[in-house]
Amino acid sequence: MNRISFKKSIFVTLATLCLLTFIFAGSDQYLEASRNWKYLYEVYKKVLTHYSDRIDPAELAKAGVDGMLSELDPYTISLEREDREGIDMLTKGKYGGVGIQLGMRDDTLTVIAPMEDTPAKRAGILTGDRIVKIDGESTENMKLDEAAKKIRGTKGTIVVLTILRSGEDDLINFELTRESIKIQDIPFAGMIDDEIGYIRITRFSKNLTGEFKKSLLRLKEQGLSKLILDVRGNPGGLLESAIKILDMVTEKGAQLLETHGQSEESNRSYTSQSEPIISTSVQIAVLIDGGSASASEILAGAIQDIDRGVIIGTQSFGKGLVQSVFPLDQEHSLKITTAKYYIPSGRLIQKPGYIRDELLIVKGEEDSLFFTNSGREVYAKGGITPDIEVHFNKVPTLTRECWRKGLFFKFASTHVKDYSMTLPVTIDDKIMSAFKSYISTKDIELKVKGEKHFLTLESELDSLDKKNLTVQHALNLLSEHFATKKQNIFDKEVDFLTIGLEREISSVLGGQVARISSSFDDDRQILKALDVLNDQLTYHNTLRHEEL
């Protein structure tokens, strides 16, 4: 496209946007927009005409658009043809990558969740990990779509992610080999015992509704009277899928969601349209965590607000913004946040601080205190706060390194044939001894608590006085102390190591279904859900049900 035609394209695009502003926002805002787009166009024209070097018109326009959009929320972005092709590739459920769902937290590239049975999950990347480098390149000013492009790639190639993890002093490098990522909406749906069913939902795609209905009917035939819905690590997807899932488990006519925006079509109300597939007497527990976002939060928030079930886990991500894509020309589209999600109590799901106050004409704080149908107090803190909070134990040093280096997976893949193991997997002393010998041959750098400071002190004292025998003796004693602590690490972490082996060996023997099944007896949040569903007093008291 030559300079003149591109200028005309920009002119027409801006004029069209101004016309839309006039239609939807009224004449006063139109006049203000009209003045300002002329200002933008004059700057663009003057730079192209008078700047000392010849400037590429397309690149300058792109920089201007990107700069303007960067002042808004992280989900409002300009899309070029290759970006749309990338979105299409993702929606088809298969792509070359490492299995990470990305988001922005405090302007930092953050892992919303690693996906099941992917390089990221096997390596031990966690929800909340901050990605500070991709292949050595800083992500400080990197946008979501740009980071996604760099992480995705050809199957078999390697990408190195440098992670900053909460509670850790040092950066952690993860060398991940890209795979063809196949996304399953429901990797597991089955009965945990004679009464309690369990369904894990990993995303809300157009195929989810049919899969979920089949799963629910199958569990109903097997005697389902209590249900665990697990949306931990689920970054969301299609709003329509979340509404249809709610439609299957809530009373007809129940208020589920409202969206509010500037334009008339952005203001919508959603209620349950059909009789539920399962009786409302079927008790529900929903599991959420920091990786539960968007449609997952709509599901959990609606169930909480209408007192349909108990929410268990940790605070969800806090993404309550609705995006729409507007084509600009054959090459460019604009993805704009056009509305916000409000769940039945009136709470806004979105975490605050997504846009600078200075950009807003109408400023004002959202209410923070709301009430469920039964009068329970709930708060708008950005995301969904669980009724019962259950945190996972922090993964200790050796176990973390085994995950990071993929040692559980490698051991399971190469040694499972050496033992006569069947499902469900039991890790006995013989297997643990073999694993201990296996990891002793690997290059694992362990730093126990206090050792980092000791090594710094040792280096400083060494440089000051190597000949002081008293100092050297003290340093030797401390060195022996840390060496002894390292020798005992395996025994101290045996429970965590056992879980790691159990997960990966189960996966080798029976795939994702077996891997998920293996978590039922040690996953703290699942165990809590089982306790609550089996304790009628706790369940009904939590929801303030009048009749037990």
N, C-alpha and C positions, 0 to 999 in steps of 0.2 A: 504494500500500500504506500503510495507516494505521500509527500508531506501535505499537499493541498487537500487530497481526499481524506487523509486522516484527520486533519483539522476540521473538515466538514462533518466527519463522523462524530468527533467529540462534541462539536456544536449541536448537532442533532440530538445526540444522547442526552446532553445537559438540558436542552430545551424540553425534551420529552419528560425527563425527571421533574423539571419545574412544573410542567403541565399536570403531571400526576400529583405533585404537591398541592397545586391549586385545587384540584378536584377533591382531594381527600382531607385537606387541612384548612381550607378557607382562604379568602383573598388576602388577609393580612400577612399570613405566612408566605403566600405566593409572591407578594411584592418584595418581602425580605429576601426570599430565595432568588428572585429575579435579579435583585441588585448584586447579590453575592456570586451568582454564577457568572455574571459579566466580569466581575473582579477576577475570578479564577481564570476565565478565558483570556483576559488581557495579560495576566501574568504569564500564562502559557505561551501566548503569541510573542510577547516581548522577549522572553528567554530564547525562543527559537530564532528570532530575528536578530537579536543584538548580542547574545552571549559570544565570548571570544572564540570558543571552539564550536564546530558544528555538532549539534545535538540530535540524537536519534529521536524523532517525534514520538514513536510508539513507546520507547523506553521511558521517555520523560512523562508521557501521559500515565503509563503504568505506575511509575514512582509516585506521581501525584495522587492517583487513586489509592494506592497502597498506604501512602502516608495519611490520607484522610481516614481510611477505614481502620487504621491502627489505633486511632483515638477512641474507637467504639469497642464493643465486646469482642473477644477472640474468635467468635463464630461468624462474624460478619466479614466476608472476604470476597475478593475478586477471583473468578474462576476462568481459566483459559481452557481450550479444548482438551489438552492433555490432563488437566485436573478433572474434568468431567469423565474422561475415559477411566481415570483412576477410581473415581467414585463408582462408575458402572462395574469395574472389576471387583470392587469390594462387595457390592450388593449382590453379585452372583455367587458369593460365598466361597471363593477360592482366589488366593493371590500369593505371591512370593514375598515372604517376610519372616518375622520372628515371633509373631503372636502377641503384640502389645497394643492395648487401647490407650491412646494418648489424650491428655487434656492440659489446660493451663491452670495453675494455681499460683496466685501472687506473682503473675507474670513469669512463671517458671514452668518449663516443659516437665510435665508430671505423668507418671504411669497411673492411669485410672485403674487398670487391672491387666495382669497377664492372662492369656487364654489357656484353657485346659489342653494338655498334651501338645504343647508347642515348645520351641527352643527357649523362649523366655521363661515359661513356667518351670521347665526342667532345670534351668540354670539357677533358679531361685530368685528371680526378680520379683519384687513385691509391690503391691498397691501402695502408692504414696512415694515411691522412689522418684527422685528428681534427676532427670537426664541432663547433665551439664555439658557433655560432649558427645558427638557422633563421629566416629572415626577420627578423633582428635580435634575436630572443629567445634568451637564453643557454640552453645545453643542460646547464648544470652539474648540475642535479638532475633532469634529464629522463630518463624511462625509455625503454627500447627501443621499446615499443609506442606510446608517446606521440609519440616522434620520428618513427616510421614514418607515423603518422596525419598529422603536419604536412607531411611531405615528399610523401606521395601527394596526389592531387587531380585536378581536372578537366583533361582534355586541353586544351592550349593556354594554360593559366595558368602563371604564373611563380613559382618559388620561389628564394630567394637563400640559398645555403649559405656560411657563413663557415668557412674551413678553416685549421687550424694544421698545417703540414707540417714533418716532421722536417728539420732543417738549414736551415730558413728563419726569418728573424727576424720578418718581417711576416705578418699575417693575409692570406689571399687570399679574395676574394669571387667566388663563381661564381653567375652569374645563369642559371638553367636553365629551359627551357620544358618543361613536362610533356607526355609523349606516352603513347599506348597501348603499354604494354610487353608485347611478346610474347616469351615465353621458350622458346627451343629447347633441348632436352636435349643434342642432338648437332648443333652448327652445322657441323661438318666431320668427314668420315670418308673418307679416300682414301689413295692410295699416293704417297709422296714420291718414291720411285724404284722400281726393279724388285723390291726386296726389303723395303723399310721402309714399313710402314703407319702412319698417324697418325689418332688419334681424339681429338677434344676433347669433354669432357663438362662441361656448365655447371651441371647440378644433377641430383640423384637423385630423380626423380619416379616415379610408378607406370607411366608410359609408357616409361621409359628402357630397361627390360629388353628389350622387343621390338625397339626401335630399335637397341640395341647388338648384339643377336644377328644382326639382318639385316646390319648394318655389318660385323661380324666375318666372317660367312660370305661376303660379297661380296669382302672383302679377301683371304680365304683362297683364293677362286677366282682372284684376280689374282696369286697367287704369294707371299703374305705369308710371310716367314720371321723378321721382326723387327717389333716393334710399339712405338710411342710412345703412351702414354696421358697426356693432358694434363688435369689437374684443377686447374690454376692458376686462382685466382679463383672456385673452386667452393665455395659455402658449405655444401654438404651436401644434406640432404633425408631421404628415407626409408631407414632402415637396411636394410630388405628388399631394396631395389634394389642397394645396395652389396654385400650378400651374394651376390645372384644374378649380379652382374657377376664377382665373384671366382670363383664356381662355374664360370664359362665358361672361365677361364684357369688354374685350379689343379687339381692332381691330386685325384681323388675321395678323400675321407676326410681331406683336409688341415684342420688346425685353423685357423679364421679369426678367431674373436672370442669373448669372454665378456663378459657383463654381470653386475654384482653390485650388489645393493641390500638394503634391509631385508626386504622381503616375498619370499615364496617365488617368486612369478611374475616377480620382477625378476632372478632368478638364472638365466641361460640360457647355453648353449654352442652355438656355430655351427660346423659343419664343412661342407666341400664335399660336396654330395650326388650330383653327377653326373659322368660322364666329361667332361673339358673339350672345348670346341668346337675349340680349336686345340691342337696338340701342345705338350707342355711343353718341347720343343726350340725353340719360337719364343721368341726372346729379347725381354725387355720392359724398357723404360725408362719410368718414371713421373715426370712433371713436377709439382712442387708449389711453392707460395709462401705468403706470409703470408695470402693470401685463401683458401687451401684449408682447409676446416674440416669437422668432424663426419664425415659419410659419406665425404668425400674422404680424410680421415685414416685411416679404417678401411681403405679400399682400399689406400692407399699403405703404411700400417703393416703390414698383413697380408702384402703382397707382399714387403716388406723383411724381415720376421721369418722367413718361410719360405724366404727366399733365391730367390724366384721372379723377381725383377728388380731393376734398379738404380734408386734414387731420386735425382733430380737437381733442383736449384733452390735454394730457401731454406727456412728453418724455417716449418712450417705454423702455423696459428692457435692450436690447442690447445683445441678444444671436444670434451670426451669425456663429456658428461652426457646422460642419457636422460630425456626428458620424457613424462609421461602426463597426459591431460586428464580431470578428474573433474567431472561436472555436479553443481551444488549445488541449483539450482532452475531454473525456466524462463528466468530472466534471467542467471544467473551460473554460471560454471565456474571451475575452478581447474586451472592447468597447473603441475604439480609435477615437479621433478627426482626421479626414482624409482630411478635406477641410474647406474652409471659404465661406460664402455667400457674393456675391457682387450684388447689385441691379443695374438697368439700367444706372444710372448716373456714376457708378463706385465706389460708396460708399461701404465700409465694414460695415456691421451691427454690428459686435461684439464690445462690450465695451472694451477699451484698458486695459492692465494690467492683462490679463488672464494667462500669463506665464512669468517667470523670463527671462529677456534679456540675462543673462549669459548662458542660455541653448541653445540659438540660434546661429547657425553658421553665418547666414546672418541676420544682424540687419538693421533696417531702419524704419523710421516713415512713416505711411500711410499719403497720402494727406488728407487735412481737408476740402477744398473748392471744390464743384462740381456744376454742372448745370443740370437742368431738360431740357426736350426737347424744352421747350419754352424759355429757357435762365434764368430761375429763379435760384438764388443762394440757394444751400442746403449744409448742413454741416455734416461731419462725426464725430459725438460726441459720438458714441456708442449708437445704437438704432436709432429710427426715431423721429425727431423733428417735431411736428405738425405745419401746416401752420398757424393755429389759436390756441393759447394756452388758455385753459379754465381749471381752477382749481376748485375743490370742496371746499366749506366752511369747516373749521375744525369742527368736531363734538364736541359740548361742553360737560361739565362734567356730568350732570345728564343723558343726552341722551346716552352718552358713557356707563355709568354704566347700564342703562336699556338694552342696546344691550349686554353688557358683561354678565349680569345675565340672559339673555333670557326673560326679563319681557314683551317685546312687544309680543313675540311668545306665552308665557304662558297665557297672558291676552286674546289674540285673540283666542287661542284654547279653553279656558274655559268660556269666556264671550260672544262670538259672538252670541250664541243662545239666549242671554238675550235681544238682540236688533233686530229689524226687518230691517236688512241690506241687500242690494242687490248691485250688481256690476253696475257701478263703485262705490266704497266706498266713502262716505262722513263722515268725523269725525266732529260731532257736539259738542256743549257745554256739552250735557248730557254724551256723551261717554268720553270726556276729563275729566270731573268731576269724573266719575267712575274710570278712570285710575289713576287720582291723588290720590284718596282714596286707590286704590289697591297698588300703590307703597309705600304709607305711611306705610303700614304694613310690608314692606320688609326691610331687613337689608342692607341699602345702605349707604356706607361711602363716603361722599362728602368732597372734599377739594377745597375750592375756592382759587383764586389767592392770594398769600401772607400768607395764613393760616398756611402752613407748617413752614415757617420761624417764624411766631408768636408763634406756639406751642413749637418750639425749644427755643425761647427767654423766653417764660413763664417758661419752665422747668429749665432753667439756673438761672433765677431771683428767682424762688422759692427756689432753693437750696442755693442761696446766702443769701437771707433775706426774710423769710416768713412774718415777723412782720411789715415790712415797709408799712404803710397804704396808703401812696401816690402811691407806686409802685403797690400795690394790686388793688387800685382804677383804675389806668390806665389799668391794665391787664383786669379788669372786663369790662371796657368800650370797649376795643378791642374785647373781647370775645363776647359781645353783638352785636358788629358791624358785626362780621363774622356770627353770628347766624341769624341776619336780612338778610344778603346777601343770605344765604342759603334758607331762607323762600321765597325769591323772584326768586329763580332759575327756578322754574317750569314755572312761567309766562314769564320769559325771553326766555326760551327754547321751548315755546309752538309750534313754527313752526317746529322745529326739531322733537319734540315728536309726532306731528301730522303725519309727514312723516313716522316715525317708525311704528305707529299704522296702518296707511293706507297700508303700505307694507305687514304687517303680516296678517291683517284681509283680505286683497285681496287674499293673498296666501291661507288662510284657506277656503275662499269661492270659489276660482277658480283656485288654483294651480299656477304654474310658469307663465303661460300666463297672468293671472290676475295680478300677482305681478309685472311683467315687464310693463304691460299696465299702472299700477298705477304710474309709474315713468315719463310718458310722459309729465306731466304738471309741474314737479318740478326738473327734472334732468337737471342741468345747461348745460351739454355738449350736451344732446339731444336737448334742447331748442335752443342752439347756432346753431346746425346743421340745425334745422328747419328755423331759421332766415336767415342763409346763403343761403340755397336752395331756399328760397322764395324771396331773394334779388338778382336778376340777375346781377346787377352791381357789387356787392361784390363778387359773385361767379366767374364771368368771369375775373374780375380784379385780384383776388387772383391767378388765373391760367394763367394770361396774355394771355387770348384768344383774338385774334385779332378781331373776329367778335362777336358782342353781339346779 
